[in-house]
Every structure is written in structure tokens, then in C-alpha cells.
Amino acid sequence: MSLLVPPRSPSRELLDDPSLPDSEMRLSLEDIDFVHRHWGGSRALVRHLASRLGVPGRPASILDVGAGSASVARRLRSNLSNATGELRVTALDVQWRHLAAGRASSAPDSVALVAADAFRLPFADQAFDFAVSALFFHHFSPDENRSILAELVRVARVGFAVLDLRRHRIPLAVIAVAGRALFRSRVSVLDGLASVRQAYTTAEAQAIARTVTSTARAVRVFPYGLLVTADA
């Protein structure tokens, strides 16, 4: 292991605490959306899905697991609808208040919102074309991720795509030094450091995913992300 890649250090992030005050929760979710828009690698996720979604005469569907405020789910729908035609996107998170925090107040929501457990997805086999997640994988142990990926495989007809952080000392240093200027919430600074410390390397993520499906492949995403994909 490179000296620039510290050992993985699991911890519980503050945003995962249901007792976190709503004001801090909303600010932290806005910070996460900021990360997704600027450094989260969402373009890599869109490119991967765009090349595989879309069957003439058939609506396409995506399930976003661990969706938080559903900002990525909405962005996927906006960016992919023109390429695929009719697109149904469902955002799932165990905390309903995270989903509610991102709901538009003045217009009908563009995605379906579901509060449920990622370990027991409340959907039939092959209910969606694709199952995805973003900045979710690092929250869980290897065994827990195997269980979650098995559920993604079960509900996805075409495949899954998991976008996440990659453990490295440089993003740790950036968050520690610039986090207070970049983020609106103190929770985001602390959780950002915790997220990087417990993230996986590309090789680790691929090894976990390949115990679930032999088609799994992990690649680096600029600057310090990774994308794990598998086809059905």
C-alpha cells in the first residue's frame, strides 16, 4: 500500500445520526450536493448509464440507493432523459427526512421518493434497469457492502453502478485545510474527513464487488473517486 493511502478507519458519520438537528442536516446535505456537482464524479456515472440505457419503445428506469436528498437522482433524470426518452428514477434512503429536505416545494418532484432499508429493498427482482449509488459505499463494511450489492444485482435488469470516494491523503489534507471555507456546515468538515478515512481503494472495492458478481469492475474517477460497475 502506498504511503499516500492510509489504512481504512471505519467510523459513524454525524449526518447518519437521526437526532442531528434539522438545520445542520439541511446544510450538510447542501454541502454534499456541492461536492457532487463539482468533485463527486457524477459525469462519470452519467456517461456509464447513457451508454447502456434506452431501448426503443421501452421506458428506462433507475433506482438510486442511499440517495440522501436525492440531488443525484434528480440530476441523473435531467441529464439522461434526453438521451433515453422516458426515464423513471426512484430515490431510496433509510432516512425520510433526508429525502424530504431535498424535495422541491413549488413544483411536482421529478423522482419518486422511497424511505426503506438498502439491505432489504422493497422491490421485485429486476424491477429497474439500473441500480446506482453515490457516496454510499464507504459507509459500510466489506460484508455489509456485499449484502447491499447483492440487493442491487437482484433488482437491476441491466446492471449496477456505484460511485464513491477513493481513500487518499490528499483529499484528507484538502478537507482539513479548506473544508471550513468550502462547506457551510461543521458536520460536513468532520464527516468529510471520516468519509475519506473509511473509503476504499479501487482494488479493495473491486475485490468486494467480485465476490457478488464476476462481471464487476472498478475504475478510478478524477480526482479522488472510484466507480464500481457490473452488467447483469
C-alpha positions in Angstrom: 0.0 0.0 0.0 1.3 3.5 -0.9 2.3 5.9 1.9 -0.3 8.2 0.4 -3.0 5.7 1.2 -3.7 5.3 4.9 -5.2 2.2 6.5 -9.0 2.2 6.4 -10.5 3.6 9.6 -14.3 3.0 9.9 -16.5 5.4 11.9 -20.1 6.6 12.1 -20.7 9.9 10.4 -22.7 12.7 12.1 -25.2 13.0 9.3 -26.3 9.4 9.8 -27.5 10.3 13.4 -31.3 10.7 13.3 -31.0 13.1 16.2 -28.9 15.7 14.3 -30.8 19.0 14.3 -32.7 19.7 11.0 -30.8 22.9 10.4 -27.4 21.1 10.5 -28.8 18.2 8.5 -30.0 20.5 5.7 -26.7 22.5 5.5 -24.7 19.2 5.4 -26.9 17.8 2.6 -26.4 21.0 0.6 -22.7 20.6 1.1 -22.9 17.0 -0.2 -24.7 18.3 -3.3 -22.0 20.9 -3.8 -19.4 18.0 -3.7 -21.5 16.0 -6.2 -21.7 19.0 -8.6 -18.0 19.9 -8.5 -16.0 16.9 -7.4 -18.3 13.9 -7.0 -17.7 12.3 -10.4 -21.4 12.4 -11.4 -20.4 12.9 -15.0 -18.7 9.5 -15.0 -21.9 8.0 -13.7 -24.0 9.7 -16.3 -21.6 8.6 -19.1 -21.7 5.0 -17.9 -25.5 4.9 -17.8 -26.1 6.8 -21.0 -24.2 4.2 -22.9 -26.4 1.4 -21.6 -29.8 2.8 -21.0 -32.5 3.3 -23.6 -34.4 0.6 -25.5 -36.7 1.9 -28.3 -40.3 1.8 -27.2 -39.5 0.9 -23.6 -39.2 3.4 -20.7 -36.0 3.2 -18.8 -35.7 3.1 -15.0 -33.0 3.8 -12.4 -33.0 3.2 -8.6 -30.7 5.4 -6.6 -29.9 3.7 -3.2 -28.7 5.8 -0.3 -29.9 8.8 -2.2 -29.8 11.4 0.7 -31.6 14.5 -0.5 -32.0 12.9 -4.0 -30.0 15.6 -5.7 -28.0 13.0 -7.7 -31.2 11.2 -8.7 -32.7 14.4 -10.0 -29.5 15.2 -11.8 -29.5 11.8 -13.4 -33.0 12.2 -14.6 -32.3 15.7 -16.0 -29.1 14.6 -17.8 -30.3 11.3 -19.1 -33.9 11.9 -20.1 -32.9 13.5 -23.5 -30.7 10.5 -24.3 -33.0 7.8 -23.3 -36.5 9.2 -23.8 -38.9 8.4 -21.0 -37.0 7.8 -17.7 -38.3 6.8 -14.3 -36.0 7.5 -11.4 -36.6 6.3 -7.8 -34.6 7.7 -4.9 -34.3 5.5 -1.8 -32.9 6.4 1.6 -33.4 4.9 5.1 -34.0 8.4 6.5 -37.1 10.0 5.2 -36.1 13.5 6.4 -33.1 13.4 4.1 -35.3 12.8 1.2 -37.8 15.4 2.3 -35.1 18.0 2.7 -34.3 17.9 -1.0 -37.9 17.9 -2.2 -38.8 21.0 -4.3 -41.5 22.9 -2.5 -43.1 24.7 -5.5 -43.2 22.0 -8.2 -44.0 18.3 -8.5 -41.0 16.2 -7.8 -39.2 14.6 -10.8 -38.3 11.5 -9.0 -40.2 9.0 -6.8 -39.1 9.0 -3.1 -39.0 5.9 -1.0 -37.8 5.5 2.6 -36.5 2.0 3.0 -33.5 -0.1 4.0 -30.8 -0.7 1.4 -30.3 -4.2 2.9 -33.9 -5.2 2.1 -35.0 -3.3 -1.0 -38.8 -3.3 -1.2 -38.9 -4.1 -4.9 -39.3 -7.2 -7.1 -36.5 -8.9 -8.9 -35.4 -6.9 -12.0 -37.7 -4.1 -11.1 -35.3 -1.5 -12.6 -32.9 -1.3 -15.5 -30.1 0.1 -13.3 -29.4 0.4 -9.6 -26.9 3.0 -8.6 -25.5 4.7 -5.5 -23.3 7.7 -4.9 -21.1 8.4 -1.9 -22.8 5.5 -0.1 -20.4 2.5 -0.4 -17.8 3.9 2.1 -20.3 3.9 5.0 -20.3 0.1 5.2 -18.0 -2.8 6.0 -17.0 -5.2 3.2 -19.6 -7.8 4.4 -22.3 -5.1 4.5 -21.4 -3.9 1.0 -21.6 -7.5 -0.3 -25.2 -7.7 1.1 -26.1 -4.3 -0.5 -24.6 -5.2 -3.8 -26.4 -8.5 -3.9 -29.7 -6.5 -3.5 -28.6 -4.2 -6.3 -27.9 -7.2 -8.5 -31.3 -8.6 -7.6 -33.4 -5.6 -8.5 -31.4 -4.4 -11.6 -32.1 -5.9 -15.0 -29.1 -4.4 -16.8 -26.6 -3.8 -14.1 -25.4 -1.5 -11.3 -23.0 1.4 -10.9 -21.6 2.5 -7.6 -19.8 5.9 -7.4 -17.7 6.7 -4.3 -14.7 8.3 -2.8 -11.2 6.8 -3.0 -9.1 6.7 0.2 -6.0 9.0 -0.1 -4.1 11.5 2.0 -4.5 14.4 -0.5 -8.3 14.8 -0.1 -7.8 14.4 3.6 -5.5 17.4 3.6 -7.7 19.4 1.3 -10.8 18.9 3.6 -8.7 19.6 6.7 -7.3 22.8 5.4 -10.1 24.2 3.1 -13.1 22.4 4.4 -14.3 25.3 6.6 -14.2 27.7 3.7 -15.8 25.2 1.2 -18.6 23.8 3.4 -21.4 25.6 5.2 -21.7 23.1 8.0 -19.2 21.9 10.6 -20.8 18.5 10.2 -19.6 18.4 6.6 -16.0 19.0 7.6 -16.0 16.3 10.2 -18.0 13.8 8.1 -15.8 14.6 5.0 -12.7 13.6 6.9 -14.4 10.5 8.2 -15.7 9.6 4.8 -12.2 9.7 3.2 -10.7 7.7 6.1 -13.2 4.9 5.7 -13.4 4.9 1.9 -12.0 2.0 -0.1 -9.2 1.9 -2.7 -10.2 0.9 -6.3 -8.7 -2.6 -5.8 -10.5 -3.1 -2.5 -13.8 -2.1 -3.9 -13.4 -4.3 -7.0 -12.5 -7.3 -4.8 -15.6 -6.8 -2.7 -17.9 -6.5 -5.7 -16.4 -9.5 -7.5 -17.5 -11.7 -4.6 -21.0 -10.8 -5.6 -20.7 -10.9 -9.4 -17.8 -11.8 -11.6 -18.6 -9.0 -14.0 -17.8 -6.3 -11.5 -15.1 -3.8 -12.4 -13.8 -0.7 -10.5 -12.0 2.2 -12.1 -10.6 5.5 -10.8 -12.6 8.7 -11.3 -10.9 12.1 -11.3 -9.8 13.4 -8.9 -10.2 11.0 -6.0 -13.2 8.9 -6.8 -14.0 5.4 -8.0 -16.7 3.8 -10.0 -17.7 0.2 -9.5 -19.9 -1.3 -12.3 -21.3 -4.6 -13.3 -23.5 -5.9 -16.1 -26.3 -8.4 -15.5 
